[in-house]
């Protein structure tokens, strides 16, 4: 997920993040893998470094799964405003995703509920394709469940239908399915 640095303190990139990586000796504080290493994870999730042109035998079947380790800084309490060193850990992609798994599941559930609440108010006009929320009133006229665009164009309401969306797929149970 891309980072929205506008939510972080101005000294995040130049002071806070480098200090955490230095404290961790540029290694994941959970599994110990070194930042910048190129390689792959085997079926057990163990990282194997792939250095130079010599391809280790076990990498032949994993060649499409090779990647570079990029350490991230995790907020242990998930509060991005709490930048105390004891709340921050340098983690590789896999450890960070595993650590945040439950938080991501809660966030997905909350977002799904919010989306359903929004969708319950959304309508689509079969005539012009307008999608939107119908308000209680349109000027002085009471909204009768019709399309406001067609009302403006034709001077009469066109009946609308509820919008239905396709549910998002759930996160895979095993992050190895994502190659991390």
C-alpha positions as CSV (number, residue, x, y, z in Angstrom):
1,X,0.0,0.0,0.0
2,X,1.4,3.4,-0.9
3,X,2.3,5.6,2.0
4,X,0.6,9.0,2.4
5,X,3.5,10.9,3.8
6,X,1.3,13.9,4.4
7,X,0.0,12.0,7.5
8,X,3.5,11.6,8.9
9,X,5.8,14.1,10.6
10,X,8.1,16.2,8.4
11,X,11.1,14.4,9.9
12,X,9.9,10.9,9.1
13,X,12.1,10.2,6.0
14,X,15.2,12.1,7.2
15,X,15.3,11.3,10.9
16,X,12.7,8.8,12.3
17,X,12.8,6.1,9.7
18,X,16.6,6.1,9.3
19,X,17.0,5.9,13.2
20,X,14.8,2.9,13.3
21,X,16.6,1.1,10.5
22,X,20.0,1.9,12.2
23,X,18.7,0.5,15.5
24,X,17.7,-2.7,13.7
25,X,21.1,-2.8,12.0
26,X,19.2,-2.7,8.6
27,X,17.5,-6.0,9.3
28,X,14.0,-7.1,9.9
29,X,13.4,-7.0,13.7
30,X,11.2,-10.1,13.5
31,X,12.9,-12.5,11.1
32,X,16.4,-11.0,10.7
33,X,16.4,-10.7,6.9
34,X,18.7,-7.9,5.6
35,X,17.3,-4.9,3.8
36,X,18.1,-4.8,0.1
37,X,18.7,-8.6,-0.3
38,X,17.4,-10.1,-3.5
39,X,16.1,-13.6,-3.5
40,X,13.0,-15.7,-2.9
41,X,11.0,-17.4,-0.1
42,X,10.6,-21.2,-0.2
43,X,7.4,-23.0,0.6
44,X,8.1,-22.7,4.3
45,X,8.5,-18.9,4.0
46,X,12.2,-18.9,4.6
47,X,14.1,-16.3,2.6
48,X,16.9,-17.4,0.4
49,X,19.3,-14.8,-0.9
50,X,20.2,-15.0,-4.5
51,X,23.6,-13.3,-5.1
52,X,25.1,-12.6,-8.5
53,X,24.6,-14.8,-11.6
54,X,24.9,-18.1,-9.7
55,X,21.4,-19.4,-9.3
56,X,20.9,-21.7,-6.4
57,X,19.4,-25.0,-7.3
58,X,16.3,-24.5,-5.2
59,X,15.6,-21.1,-7.0
60,X,15.0,-22.7,-10.4
61,X,11.3,-23.4,-9.5
62,X,11.0,-20.1,-7.7
63,X,12.6,-17.7,-10.3
64,X,9.3,-15.9,-10.9
65,X,9.0,-15.3,-7.2
66,X,12.3,-13.4,-6.7
67,X,12.1,-10.0,-5.1
68,X,14.1,-7.4,-3.2
69,X,13.6,-7.1,0.6
70,X,12.5,-3.6,1.5
71,X,12.3,-2.8,5.2
72,X,9.3,-0.8,6.3
73,X,8.7,0.8,9.7
74,X,5.7,-0.6,11.4
75,X,3.7,1.2,14.1
76,X,3.1,-1.6,16.7
77,X,-0.1,0.0,18.0
78,X,-1.2,1.0,14.5
79,X,-1.4,4.7,15.4
80,X,0.7,6.6,12.8
81,X,0.9,9.6,15.1
82,X,2.7,7.6,17.8
83,X,6.3,7.8,16.6
84,X,8.0,6.8,19.9
85,X,11.0,4.5,19.1
86,X,9.5,1.7,21.3
87,X,6.3,1.8,19.1
88,X,8.3,1.4,15.9
89,X,9.9,-1.7,14.4
90,X,11.8,-2.2,11.1
91,X,10.1,-5.1,9.4
92,X,10.3,-6.9,6.0
93,X,7.3,-7.0,3.8
94,X,6.2,-10.4,5.0
95,X,6.6,-9.7,8.7
96,X,4.8,-6.3,8.4
97,X,1.9,-7.8,6.5
98,X,1.6,-10.7,9.0
99,X,1.8,-8.3,11.9
100,X,-0.9,-6.0,10.4
101,X,-3.2,-8.9,9.2
102,X,-5.8,-8.6,12.0
103,X,-5.8,-4.8,11.7
104,X,-6.3,-5.0,7.9
105,X,-9.2,-7.5,8.4
106,X,-10.9,-5.1,10.8
107,X,-10.4,-2.2,8.4
108,X,-11.8,-4.2,5.5
109,X,-14.8,-5.2,7.5
110,X,-15.5,-1.6,8.6
111,X,-15.0,-0.3,5.0
112,X,-17.3,-3.0,3.7
113,X,-20.0,-1.9,6.1
114,X,-19.5,1.8,5.2
115,X,-19.7,0.8,1.5
116,X,-22.9,-1.1,2.0
117,X,-24.4,1.9,3.8
118,X,-23.5,4.1,0.9
119,X,-24.8,1.6,-1.7
120,X,-28.2,1.4,0.1
121,X,-28.7,5.0,-0.9
122,X,-27.4,4.7,-4.5
123,X,-29.6,4.5,-7.5
124,X,-29.0,4.2,-11.3
125,X,-31.2,5.6,-14.0
126,X,-31.8,3.0,-16.7
127,X,-32.4,5.8,-19.2
128,X,-29.3,8.0,-19.0
129,X,-27.0,6.0,-16.7
130,X,-26.9,8.5,-13.9
131,X,-25.7,7.0,-10.6
132,X,-26.2,8.9,-7.4
133,X,-27.9,9.3,-4.1
134,X,-31.5,10.6,-4.2
135,X,-32.1,13.5,-1.9
136,X,-35.4,14.1,0.0
137,X,-36.3,17.1,-2.1
138,X,-35.4,18.6,-5.5
139,X,-36.1,22.3,-5.2
140,X,-39.7,22.5,-4.0
141,X,-40.8,19.2,-5.5
142,X,-40.7,16.1,-3.5
143,X,-38.3,13.4,-4.9
144,X,-40.4,10.5,-6.2
145,X,-37.5,8.1,-6.6
146,X,-36.6,9.4,-10.1
147,X,-33.5,10.5,-11.9
148,X,-32.7,14.2,-11.4
149,X,-30.8,14.4,-14.7
150,X,-33.8,13.1,-16.7
151,X,-36.0,15.5,-14.6
152,X,-33.9,18.4,-15.8
153,X,-33.7,17.2,-19.5
154,X,-37.3,15.9,-19.9
155,X,-39.2,17.6,-17.1
156,X,-40.3,14.3,-15.6
157,X,-38.8,11.7,-13.4
158,X,-37.6,8.4,-14.8
159,X,-37.8,5.6,-12.2
160,X,-34.4,4.5,-10.9
161,X,-33.1,1.1,-9.8
162,X,-30.9,0.2,-6.8
163,X,-27.2,-0.1,-7.7
164,X,-25.6,-3.5,-7.0
165,X,-21.9,-4.0,-6.7
166,X,-19.7,-7.0,-6.9
167,X,-18.2,-7.8,-3.4
168,X,-14.4,-7.6,-3.1
169,X,-12.5,-10.9,-2.7
170,X,-11.1,-11.6,0.8
171,X,-7.4,-11.4,1.5
172,X,-5.7,-14.8,1.0
173,X,-5.3,-16.8,4.2
174,X,-1.6,-17.4,3.3
175,X,0.5,-14.4,2.4
176,X,2.7,-16.7,0.4
177,X,-0.1,-16.7,-2.2
178,X,0.9,-13.0,-2.8
179,X,4.6,-14.0,-3.2
180,X,5.8,-12.4,0.1
